[in-house]
Amino acid sequence: MSLSRRTLLVGASFALVGCTPRRVEAPAELVLATGPEGAVFREVGGALAAALAEQFPGTKVTAIPTAASVENLQLLRSGHAQLALSSLDPIDDPQSVRAVGRLYDSFLQIAVPAASPIRTFADLAGKRISVGPTGSGTEFTAKRMLEFFRVSAVDERMAHAEASRRVAEGSLDAMLALTGIPTPAITDLEGDVRLVDIPAEAVALADAHPGPYIPATIPSTTYEGVPPNRTFAVPNLLLARESLSADVVEVVTRTVFTETARIVEGHPEASRINVRTGIATGQVPLHDGATRWFRSVKR
């Protein structure tokens, strides 16, 4: 049988793992839960889905738009998605999912007009604020913070782009965004925006919920004219259903960490994806297929 004919027949059902002769039985469908339109999750997820479609030519690979982390976890656990992007903090039952790897970190950013009297997290009390879309990681983290620090605000649910527009026009006092840096929603406000420092809150939250929260500083080079911002970061993970074949997840893991330049094109924050930090998935155990791949590259 000629090589081209053999490859054509095998490609309908199998994907080659790297340069090894082992063949991987490909699923008929692979659904990746991403994020809302314009979000980094959505765009990185779409690029990853395109790369996976090449690895699994006989598989229907689909990246579906969602509200992000919380909804993605629901889709993963219900079986409506086999892969999903999520920030680490909403994963309240880490044994129910498995990690393909850690990707990049999101930063909690509280943006207010430059002339705003809001200087601390406590100053949000009674103010009109956006806590992100319903079902998003931003909403989860914002609600946790408001409850933990006993701050009562008029919290509204909306996409970051809409929140940015409303902050600019003055119909919203502040927007909270748990996302990569720089985020376009804040970049669009350059010259008219300030980020609220929350160093004490970052430490208190990390102490109360060990694992997902990392006190961090957003550099002054992130947004023109905006000084360094003391806040916290939350790792973002690519997750998989435990029932997904280890052979398939090994291919997914290899694709994420060897096709990085293609997947993160145009997203500086996602360019931090690398093998060295990929295994740092916190309380979420690695999928057996991911473990196999990470071990193979350490040989």
N, C-alpha and C positions, 0 to 999 in steps of 0.2 A: 504494500500500500504506500503511495507517495506521501511525503511529509505534509504537503498542503492539504491532501484529502483527509489524512488522519487528523490533522489539527482542526479541520472543519467539523468532523464528526464529534470529536471530543469536546469542542468548544460549546456545543449545545447543552452539555450536561455538566462539564467540569471546568475548573480553572486551575492553571498551573501555579504552584506556590514557589515564587522566586525562580531559581534555576534548577530546583530539585525535580526529580521525575514523579514525585508524589502528586496524584490527581485529587482534587477536592470536589466532592459532590455539591453542586451549587443549588441553592433553593430556587423555587419557581418565582418567588417574589421577595424583595427586601425593601422594607419601608423605614425611612430615616426621618424621625420627628425633629424639626429644626426650630424655627422661631417666626416672628411676624415679618412682614415685608419690610425690607430696608435694614433689618437687624443683622448684626454680624453672624449670629447663629444661623440665620436663614441663608446668607450668602456663602458662608464657609460650608454649611451642610449641603447646599446645592452643588458646590464644587467637588465635595467629597463623593456625593452620589454619582456625579459624572465620571469620576475616576474609578469608582467601584463598578459601574456599568461596563467599563472596559475589562476589568478583571473577571467579571462574571457575564460573559456575552449571552448566555442563555437565560439570564435572570432579569425580571422586570424590577429595576431599581428606581425607587421613587423617593424624592425629598418632599415632605409635606409641610406646608406652613402651619404654625401653631402660635399660641400666646407665649411659648417658651417653657422654662424649666418645669413648673408644676404640672402643666398640661402634658408635657412630654413624658413625665414619670407615670402619669395615669395611662397614657397610650401604651407605654412599654409594659406595664404590669398587666394590662388587659389583653395584651397580645395583638393590639392593632398596629404596633410598630415593633420592629426587631432591634432597631438601633435608635438612640436618642441622645440629644445634647442636653446637658443640665449643669447648672451651678451646683456646688457641693452642699450648700446649707439646707435645701429643701428635702434632701434624701434622709428622711427620718427612720427608714427601715433599710439600712445598707445591705442586709443579707438577702433582700428581695430582688436585687439587681446585681449586675457585674460590670466592671469597668473595662473598657478597651484601653483607656489611658487618659492621663491628664493632658489637656491641651494648652490653654493659656488662662490667665487670671482676669477676672473682672474687678473693677474698683467701684465702691459706693461713692457716687458724686452727688452732692447737694448743690444745685446751681440756683443762684438768686441774682436779681439785677444788681449791678455794681453799687447803686445808691441805697440798697435795701438796708433796713435796720436789723435784719436777721444776721446775728453773728455766731450763734451757738445752736446746737440741736434743740435745746429747750425753747429757743425763740420761735420755733415752728408752732408752738401752742396757739390754737385759734386761727392759724393761717390756712389759706387755700393752697394745698399742695397736690402734686401728682405723685402717685406711688406706682406708676407703671401700669401696663395692661393687666386685666384679670387673668390669673393663671401664669403670670410671669415670675421669674426669680426676684425681680425688683419688688414686686408686690409682697412676696413672702418675706423678704428681708426687711422691707419698710414696716410692715405690720409687726414683725417681731421687735423691731427697735422702738416703735411707738408704744407698744405694750410694756416692754422691758423698762423703758425710761419714763413711763407714765406721762407721755405727751399726747394731748388730745388736739388733733388738727382736723380740718375739713379736707379729708383725703379723697381724691378723685382718681378714677382709673382711666388711663389713656396712654397711647403710644408716645414714645419719647419725642418724636417729631412734632406731634400736636402740643405736647407740654412745652417744648421749646418755643413754639410760636406764641403760646398764651403767656409765657413768662415775658417774652419780648413786648407784647402788646399791653401787659399790665393786668390781665384778668386772672393771673395765677401768681402766687407769691413765691413759690419755689417748686423745683422739680427734683425728684430723686431718681437716679439712674444707676442700676448695678449693671455695668457693661464694660467693655474694653476701652482702652484709651489710645488715641483720642476718639471721642464719639462725635459723629457729625451733628447731633442735636445740640451739643455745647459749642462745637466749633463754629456753628452758624451764629452764635451769640457773641463771638469774640469782640472785645472792646466794651461790651455792655454787661458782662457777667462776672460774678465772683463765686468761688467755691467755698463752702462753709467748712471750717476745720472741726474735726470731731476726734481728737487724739484720745481723750479720756473715755469716750464712748467706745472707741475701737478696742481699747484694752479691756474694758468691762465686759464687752460682748464676747471677746476671745476667752476670757476667764470663765464666763457663764456657760459658754457653748464651745468647749475645746474641739479643735479640729478645723472647721471651715473658715474661721475668721483670722486674718493675718494683718496686724497693724502695718500700715504701709504709707508711703508718701508718693503722691502724683508729682512728677518733676515739673519745674517751671517751664521746661521746653515743650510741654504737652500742648498748652493753649497759649497763643500769643497774648502777652500782657497779663496773664493770670499767674500769680505767685505759687510756690509749692503748696500742696494741699495735703494735710495730714488726715488720713482716713483709714480704711481697711480694704483688703483684697479678699476675693473668694475664688478658689480654683474652679475651672470649668472642665467637666469630664465628658468623654464620649462613652455612653453606656450601651450594653447589650443585654438581651434576655439570656438568662443562664441556659435555657434550652437550645439556644442557637449553637449549631455545630462548632466545635473547637477548631476544626479545619477552616471553616468559613471565617471565624473571628480572627484566626491567624492571618488570613489574607487581608482582612479589614485593617488589622493593626499594622501590618507591613505597609499597606497603602497609605495610611495616615502619616506614618513617620518616614517614608521614603519619597512621597509625592508632596511633601510639605510646601515647597515653593509654589507649586501649581494651586494647591488648595487654599493658601492664604493670600494669594495675589491681591494686592490693593488694600490689605488689612494689616497695618503695622503691629497691632496688638496680637494678632494670631500668628505672627512670624516667630513668636516665642515657643512654638511647638517644637519639642526636641526629645530625643530618646532619653537623655539624662534625667529629665524631670517627668517623663511620661509615666513612670511607675509610681509616682507620688500621688496616689489616689485617695489618701486619707483613710476613712473608715470603710470605704467601699472596696471589697476584694476584687482583684483582677480576674477576668474570665480566664478559664484554662487555656483558651487559644491565644490570648494576649500574653499570658505567662510563658507559653511555649516560644512565642516570637522574641520576647525580650531576652529570654535565656539564650536563644540562638545567636543573637547579635553580640553577646558578651564573650563568645568563645574565641 
